[in-house]
Amino acid sequence: MFERICQSCGMPLTDNNLLGTEKGGAQNSEYCVYCYEDGRFKQPDLTMEAMIEICVPRMKEGGMKEEEARAMISGLLPNLKRWRGNNA
């Protein structure tokens, strides 16, 4: 079964309460509430490297070792919609 993930940070979108919103409040199925709100990214100038630094500590809280988390997120982010084709 395919698991939806945020196309900005890679967080699993396991619940509709985690979905970001468009202008007017409609849910966006591609981005999480932490990355996307009211039809735009909460941190529009964020680089991919900065996103990695945000994600790694969260993944460590979930029980991953830092090296493992860094390798995983560094491999994932370039394939997500927000970062594809960007050398951020």
C-alpha positions as a Markdown table, in Angstrom:
| # | Residue | x | y | z |
|---|---|---|---|---|
| 1 | Met | 0.0 | 0.0 | 0.0 |
| 2 | Phe | 1.3 | 3.4 | -0.9 |
| 3 | Glu | 1.8 | 5.8 | 2.0 |
| 4 | Arg | 1.3 | 9.5 | 1.3 |
| 5 | Ile | 4.1 | 11.7 | 2.4 |
| 6 | Cys | 4.5 | 15.5 | 2.5 |
| 7 | Gln | 6.1 | 16.6 | -0.8 |
| 8 | Ser | 8.1 | 19.2 | 1.2 |
| 9 | Cys | 9.5 | 17.4 | 4.3 |
| 10 | Gly | 8.7 | 13.8 | 3.7 |
| 11 | Met | 6.5 | 13.4 | 6.8 |
| 12 | Pro | 3.9 | 10.5 | 6.5 |
| 13 | Leu | 0.4 | 12.0 | 6.0 |
| 14 | Thr | -1.3 | 9.3 | 8.0 |
| 15 | Asp | -4.2 | 11.5 | 9.1 |
| 16 | Asn | -6.2 | 14.2 | 7.3 |
| 17 | Asn | -5.5 | 16.5 | 10.3 |
| 18 | Leu | -1.9 | 16.6 | 9.1 |
| 19 | Leu | -2.8 | 18.0 | 5.6 |
| 20 | Gly | -1.9 | 21.6 | 4.8 |
| 21 | Thr | -4.5 | 24.0 | 3.5 |
| 22 | Glu | -5.3 | 26.1 | 0.5 |
| 23 | Lys | -6.7 | 29.6 | 0.6 |
| 24 | Gly | -10.3 | 29.2 | 1.8 |
| 25 | Gly | -9.4 | 26.3 | 4.0 |
| 26 | Ala | -9.6 | 23.3 | 1.6 |
| 27 | Gln | -7.1 | 20.6 | 2.4 |
| 28 | Asn | -4.0 | 20.0 | 0.2 |
| 29 | Ser | -3.2 | 16.4 | -0.1 |
| 30 | Glu | 0.4 | 16.9 | -1.1 |
| 31 | Tyr | 1.8 | 19.0 | 1.8 |
| 32 | Cys | 1.6 | 18.8 | 5.6 |
| 33 | Val | 0.2 | 21.4 | 7.9 |
| 34 | Tyr | 3.7 | 22.2 | 9.2 |
| 35 | Cys | 5.0 | 23.1 | 5.7 |
| 36 | Tyr | 1.9 | 24.5 | 3.9 |
| 37 | Glu | -0.9 | 26.8 | 5.0 |
| 38 | Asp | -3.4 | 29.1 | 3.3 |
| 39 | Gly | -2.1 | 28.1 | -0.2 |
| 40 | Arg | 1.6 | 28.8 | 0.4 |
| 41 | Phe | 4.7 | 27.4 | 2.0 |
| 42 | Lys | 5.1 | 28.6 | 5.6 |
| 43 | Gln | 8.8 | 29.1 | 4.9 |
| 44 | Pro | 9.0 | 30.0 | 1.2 |
| 45 | Asp | 12.8 | 30.8 | 1.3 |
| 46 | Leu | 13.8 | 27.6 | 3.0 |
| 47 | Thr | 16.6 | 25.6 | 1.3 |
| 48 | Met | 16.7 | 21.9 | 1.0 |
| 49 | Glu | 19.8 | 21.9 | 3.3 |
| 50 | Ala | 17.8 | 23.9 | 6.0 |
| 51 | Met | 14.9 | 21.4 | 5.7 |
| 52 | Ile | 17.3 | 18.5 | 6.3 |
| 53 | Glu | 18.5 | 20.3 | 9.5 |
| 54 | Ile | 14.9 | 20.7 | 10.6 |
| 55 | Cys | 13.9 | 17.0 | 9.8 |
| 56 | Val | 16.9 | 15.2 | 11.3 |
| 57 | Pro | 16.2 | 16.1 | 15.0 |
| 58 | Arg | 12.5 | 15.1 | 14.5 |
| 59 | Met | 13.6 | 11.7 | 13.1 |
| 60 | Lys | 16.0 | 11.2 | 16.0 |
| 61 | Glu | 13.1 | 11.8 | 18.4 |
| 62 | Gly | 11.4 | 8.9 | 16.6 |
| 63 | Gly | 14.3 | 6.7 | 17.5 |
| 64 | Met | 16.7 | 7.0 | 14.5 |
| 65 | Lys | 20.4 | 7.5 | 14.8 |
| 66 | Glu | 21.5 | 10.9 | 13.4 |
| 67 | Glu | 23.6 | 9.4 | 10.6 |
| 68 | Glu | 20.8 | 7.1 | 9.6 |
| 69 | Ala | 18.3 | 10.0 | 9.7 |
| 70 | Arg | 20.6 | 12.3 | 7.7 |
| 71 | Ala | 21.2 | 9.7 | 5.0 |
| 72 | Met | 17.5 | 8.9 | 4.7 |
| 73 | Ile | 16.2 | 12.5 | 4.5 |
| 74 | Ser | 19.1 | 13.5 | 2.2 |
| 75 | Gly | 18.1 | 10.8 | -0.2 |
| 76 | Leu | 14.4 | 11.5 | 0.0 |
| 77 | Leu | 14.1 | 15.3 | -0.3 |
| 78 | Pro | 15.6 | 15.7 | -3.8 |
| 79 | Asn | 12.8 | 13.4 | -5.1 |
| 80 | Leu | 9.9 | 15.4 | -3.5 |
| 81 | Lys | 7.8 | 17.8 | -5.6 |
| 82 | Arg | 9.0 | 20.9 | -3.7 |
| 83 | Trp | 12.7 | 20.2 | -4.3 |
| 84 | Arg | 12.7 | 18.4 | -7.6 |
| 85 | Gly | 14.9 | 20.2 | -10.1 |
| 86 | Asn | 16.0 | 22.8 | -7.4 |
| 87 | Asn | 19.6 | 23.0 | -6.3 |
| 88 | Ala | 18.4 | 24.7 | -3.1 |
